[in-house]
Amino acid sequence: MKLLGERLGVVEHFCPFAEHLNPILYSMISDLPNDPDHPDNVSGKMTTRDLFKYEEIHGFIAWITNLLANEFGKGGATHWSFPYDMRCRELWGVHYKKGDYITDHSHSPFLYAFSYYVKAPKGSPPLIFSTSGHRIKAETGKLVLFEGRLAHRVPKSKVDDRCIIGGCF
């Protein structure tokens, strides 16, 4: 786990079943409509925040939940124990076209958030943590777990077809 300048944790993992999962997620995000009520700071196409209702995603969420327990749970680098039953409370997709971006924001009051790269074409913008300036390269199949209070953003995309799944616990 990396502790950024903000003294908050960030963890990166590659999904062991990305080859099977990513086409399913990409198709789902592409087929779902843009949520007209998505936050103003998101310029790309964003789905509603309830993708956890789809059965195809349950194994993916279980994998992330297990990683959270191992990385941030009791004995982890931040020495936090989970104060309640860890469950994914929001789960959404964002599909970026050239010029799309997400401005500075955090996911407070959620304890943890994540971004998973379903598709990251060469030249995809990184995830940038605002206070420290720490950048995480966008790579297909990479999961980035971080504390929900960490402010972050995504610069304007120079390529089409960057696609992520984001969520909060």
Long-range contacts (C-beta under 8 A, 24 or more apart in sequence): 1-71, 1-72, 1-76, 1-77, 1-78, 2-134, 3-77, 3-78, 4-129, 4-131, 4-132, 4-134, 4-150, 5-131, 5-132, 5-133, 5-134, 6-129, 6-131, 6-132, 6-150, 8-78, 8-146, 8-147, 8-149, 8-150, 9-71, 9-72, 9-76, 9-77, 9-78, 9-146, 9-147, 10-129, 10-134, 10-136, 10-144, 10-145, 10-146, 10-147, 10-150, 11-67, 11-71, 11-72, 11-144, 11-145, 11-146, 12-136, 12-142, 12-143, 12-144, 12-145, 13-67, 13-142, 13-143, 13-145, 14-139, 14-141, 14-142, 14-143, 15-60, 15-63, 15-116, 15-141, 15-142, 15-143, 17-59, 17-63, 18-140, 18-141, 19-141, 21-60, 22-118, 22-119, 22-140, 22-141, 24-56, 25-56, 25-57, 25-60, 25-93, 25-118, 25-163, 25-165, 26-118, 26-119, 26-163, 28-54, 28-56, 28-93, 29-93, 29-94, 29-95, 29-118, 29-163, 29-165, 30-95, 30-163, 32-93, 35-92, 38-92, 39-105, 41-102, 41-103, 41-104, 41-105, 42-94, 42-102, 43-99, 43-100, 43-101, 43-102, 44-94, 44-95, 44-96, 44-97, 44-100, 44-101, 44-102, 44-157, 44-162, 45-94, 45-95, 45-96, 45-97, 46-92, 46-93, 46-94, 47-92, 47-93, 47-94, 48-92, 49-90, 49-91, 49-92, 50-90, 50-91, 51-91, 51-92, 51-93, 51-165, 52-88, 52-91, 52-167, 57-91, 60-116, 60-165, 61-88, 61-91, 61-167, 64-88, 64-114, 64-116, 64-143, 64-145, 64-167, 65-169, 67-143, 67-145, 68-112, 68-145, 68-169, 71-145, 72-112, 72-145, 72-147, 78-147, 86-112, 86-169, 87-169, 88-167, 88-168, 88-169, 89-167, 89-168, 89-169, 90-167, 90-168, 91-165, 91-166, 91-167, 92-165, 92-166, 92-167, 93-118, 93-163, 93-164, 93-165, 93-166, 94-163, 94-164, 94-166, 95-161, 95-162, 95-163, 96-124, 96-154, 96-157, 96-160, 96-161, 96-162, 96-163, 96-164, 97-157, 97-160, 97-161, 98-157, 98-158, 98-159, 98-160, 99-156, 99-157, 100-156, 100-157, 100-162, 101-125, 101-153, 101-154, 101-155, 101-156, 101-157, 102-153, 102-154, 103-153, 104-130, 104-151, 104-152, 104-153, 105-151, 105-152, 105-153, 106-148, 106-149, 106-150, 106-151, 106-152, 107-148, 107-149, 107-168, 108-148, 108-149, 109-148, 110-148, 110-168, 110-169, 111-147, 111-148, 111-169, 112-145, 112-146, 112-147, 112-148, 112-168, 112-169, 113-145, 113-146, 113-147, 113-148, 113-150, 113-166, 113-167, 113-168, 113-169, 114-143, 114-144, 114-145, 114-146, 114-166, 114-167, 114-168, 114-169, 115-143, 115-144, 115-164, 115-165, 115-166, 116-142, 116-143, 116-144, 116-164, 116-165, 116-166, 117-141, 117-142, 117-143, 117-162, 117-163, 117-164, 118-163, 118-164, 118-165, 119-161, 119-162, 119-163, 120-162, 120-163, 121-159, 121-160, 121-161, 121-162, 122-159, 123-158, 123-159, 124-157, 124-159, 124-162, 125-154, 125-155, 125-156, 125-157, 125-158, 125-162, 126-154, 126-155, 127-152, 127-153, 127-154, 128-152, 128-153, 128-154, 128-155, 138-162
